[in-house]
């Protein structure tokens, strides 16, 4: 199966990618960020809004992260030129005119689940990834430990829809049958349709908590961030794996454990307990796959019928819109820079 987007380190699918934790950027602070091949400055203004823009001042190329946040703007350390949240220069200490300064390109930013997310491409056309079952609900969350795996995010994504490995690696007693359903060009859903077999008393006991099929639902966003929903009918656990690629084909990931927010003190205690259980479930499955992700060299040359969900995911990934490293849209042409001077500088 020849692919051009799936497992291709030279391509970045247009979408939302996690950048840093929200707590890592305090109000009135700026920090440098190397993000998908592009050097950015992130800063949080006094209105608590996060701004992401190209890192270097158009004047002489000083890194804006070395500057100072003033109100909702940032001032360059070198010559004190000041830029607002749209990247427009609004003040030069020794110059009245500022409209001749090229506007710095900014990127769409959202905060969700305690993370700062940045959109790749021209403009944000989709919401930040979420668990479909919890969409529209207020949620509580906890963040897991960041990780790096020696394979591409799209390869990591297929692990959760590889029904064979649940039997071989995790000794799952249920033969999963994951039915794919493409929601739109950026999202695809997989849902299990098989029930727990009643061959043993333990399985018969657990089958009582499922009215139909064993709950195992996955939703993949931009072929790089996936949500997992599991658990009995009366209580579902939700895990979100946010991944981003590196230039050398690895994955940098951030697990997120999510539950519907419950009110009051008892609700808060219940949420903390459920998030701890969700974390334990996540680590149980991740532990068995760690060795595989350290050594895998993905080469899909002998697919079988059980691999149908993986094939559907690869086909879905191949139809995604991509941007190049550095987040420059492939259809854009790089034009030569023309220096413009204010009228007062002509003399």
N, C-alpha and C positions, 0 to 999 in steps of 0.2 A: 504494500500500500504506500504509494508515493504521496507525501504531504508537503505543503509549502508553508503552512502556519503552525500546525500541531507539532510540538516538540522542536520548534525552530527558534534558536536563541537570537536570531537576527530580526525577529518580528515581535512586536508588542501589540496585543489586541487592545483596541480602544475601549476604555472603561474606567472604573474606579479602582484605585490601588491604595492600600494602607501605606502611610508614610511613617509616622511616629505616634506614640501615645500622647493624648491631649495633655496629660500631666507633665510632660517633658517641655512644654512651652508655656511659660507663665505670662501673665498679662504685662505688657510693656517690655517684653523681651524679644530678641531676634536670634535665630540660629541658622547656620549653614546646613544644607541638605543636598546630598548627591542622590538624585532620584531618577532612576531609569535612564541613565546616561546624560542627565541634564543637571547643571549646577543651579540650585535655587537658594533663595533666602525665604525663610518662614518667619513671620513675626505676628504677634498678637497685640492688637491695638487696645486702647483704653475701653473700647466698647466690647472687648473680649472676642471680637471677630478675628479669625486667622486669615492672613493673606499670604499667598505663595506667588512669587515672581522670579524672573530671571535674576541671577545673583549679582551681576556686574553693572555698575553705574555706567551709563552711556557716555559720560564725560571722558574719563580716562581708564575705566575698567576696574575701579576699586570694588572690593567685595562688600556688598551692602550689609552682610551679617556683622561686619565690624562696626557698623554705625549705631545710631541711637533711635529708639522708637519715641516719637513725640506725638501724643494724642493717638490718632489713628493713622499716622504717617510714619515714614522712616527717613532719617537724614544720613547721608553718606558721611563717613568719617573723614574722607580725604579733603573735600572742598565744601562740605556742608550743604550740598544740593539736597533738596527735600522732595520726596515722592509720596503721593497718596496711594490709597488702596487699589486704584485702577492702574497704577504704574505711571501716572502723569506727573511730570515735574511741576511743582507748585511754588517753589521758592529757590532763588539763587542769591546768596548774600550780597554779592557785588554786581548784580545784574537785574534790572527790572523785568525784562522780557524772559519768559520761560517757554513760550510756545514753539520755539525752534528745537527744543530738546526732543529726541525720539522717545516715544512712549515705551516704557518697559513692558514686556509681555507678561501678563498674569495668567494663572491657571485656576480653574474652578476648585473650590475647597469646601468640604463638608466635615462635620464632626458627628460621629455616631459610635456607640459602643465604646466610648473612651478612647477612640482613635481619631487621628486626623487623616482624611481620605483626600486624594488628589485625582482629578480626572485627566486622562490622557486624551489628546486630540483637540479639536477646535472648540466645541462647547458641550456641556453636559446634557445628554439626551435621556439619561436613565437615572433612577434613584440609586442611592447607595445600597449595596446588597443587604438583604434581610431574609429572615426565615419566612416563607410564604404563609405559614399557619399563624404567625404573629404580626403580620402586616397590619398596620393601623392600630395596634395595641401598644400601650406604654410598657416598656420592658426593663427588667433589671439584668445586669450582666457582670461577668468577671473575666479578666484577661489571663490567659495561660502564659507559659514561658515561650518566648520567641525561639525559633529554630531555623536551621539551615540544612537543606537536604541536597545531595549531589545529583539531582535530576531536575528536569524542567517542570514548572508548575502543571502543565497539561498532562504530564506523565503521572504526577502525584494525584491528579484528579481522577484518573481512571482506577486508582486503587480501590476507592469506595464503591465502584460499580463492577468490580471484578468478583463476581459471585463465586467463582471456583476457589479463590484464595481464602474465602471465609471458612470453607470446609477444610482446606489443607493447612493453613496457618493458624486459624483461630478455632478450629474444631467445632464450628457451628453445626447444630443438628438439623437446621432447616436448609433446604435447597432453595435459595432465593431465585425469584424470577422478576427481573426489573424491567418494567414496561416504560419505554421512553416517550416523552411528550414535549415537543418543542413549543415553548411559550411564545417566544418571539426570536428575533435574530440574535439577541444577546443572552437568552436564558433557555435552559433545557431542564426538564424535570424527569426524575426516575422514581418509580413507585413499585414496591414489591407487591406481588399478587398471590403469593403462596401462604398457606396457613401452617401453624406448628403441627408437626406430625404427632399422633397419639400412640406411639409405639412403646413408650415407657411411662411409668407413673409420674416422673418429674415433668415430662413434656405435657402430659395430660393436665397436670396441676397448672402450669403456666398458660396453657391454651385457654383456660377459663377467663383470663384477663383480656382476651382479644375476641371481639365479636365476629371478625372475619380474618383477613390476612394479618400476618406479623407486620407491625408498623416499622417500615424502613423507607424513608422518603428523602431524596436528595434533590437539591436545586443548585445548578451551576450557573454562575454569572461570569460572563466574559471569559469563560474557560479557565479561570484562575482563582476564583473564590467560590467555595462551595458550602452549602448548609446541609446538615444532617439532622433528621428528626427520627427518634426511636422511642420505644417504651410502650407500656400497656395503654389501653384505651382511656383509662382514668388519669394518666399522668405521662406526658410526653417530655422527653429531654431533647434540648436543641443545642447543636454545636455548629459554629461557623469557623471555617478555616480560610483565613485571608492570606493569599500567596501573591508574591511578586517575583518576576524573573531577574536573574543577574546576567551580565553580559557573557559569562562563561557557561551559561546553561544550567545554573543551580536555582534553587528555590529558597526564598526567605519568607518564613511564615509566622503568622500570629494567630493562635487559637483564641476563640471567643466563646464563652459559655453564656447562654441566654435563657431567660425564663420570663413568663408573663408577670408583670409587677403586681404584687398583692399589697393591700392597704393595711395600715396599722402596724403596731409593734410585732404582733404575731405573724403578720404577713411578711414583715422584714426578716424575721428569724427563719420563717419557712423558705424564703427566697435564698438566704445564705446557705441553708442546708441543701436545698435542691441544686444549687450551683456547685456545691462540693461534690454531690453525687454525679453530676454531669461531668465534672473534671475527672473523676475516677473512671467513668465509662470511657471517656476520651483517651486517657492514658493506657487503659487496658488494650484497646485496639491499636494505638500508635506503637506500643512497645513491641508487638510482634512484627511490625513492618520496618522497624528502624534499620535492621541489617540489610534488608532488600534495597532500601533507598541509598545506602552507602555504596553499593556496588553495581547497581543495575545499569546496563547499557541498552536502552529500549530499542528493540528491533522486532516489529510485529510481522513475522513472515509466515506464520502457520496458524491463522485464526480458525476457531471452531464455532459451532452454533451457540455455545454458552457465552461467546464473546460479542454477541450482537449489541448489547448496550455500549460496549467500548467502541465498536464500529460506528454506531449512531453518534456518539460523542465526538469522535474524530471528524465525521462528516459535518457536524454542527460547527466545530471549531474552524474547519477549513472555510466556512462561509463568513467568518467574522471580519470586520473591518480592522485594518492594522495601521499602526504608525511606526516610523523608524525610531531607532535609538536616538535619544535627544528630544523625542516627542515632536519632531518636525513631520507634518503630514506629508505623505508620499506624493500627493498631487500638487503640492506647493513647489514653486520654483524659487530658488534663492536668487535675489536680485542684488546687483552691486549697490553699495552704500554711497549715497550722495551727501556730502557734508553741507549743512545749511547754517549760515551765520545770521545773527540779528543785524538789523540795519545799522545799529550803533557801532557794530564791529567793523564795518566796511572802511571806516576812516582810520 
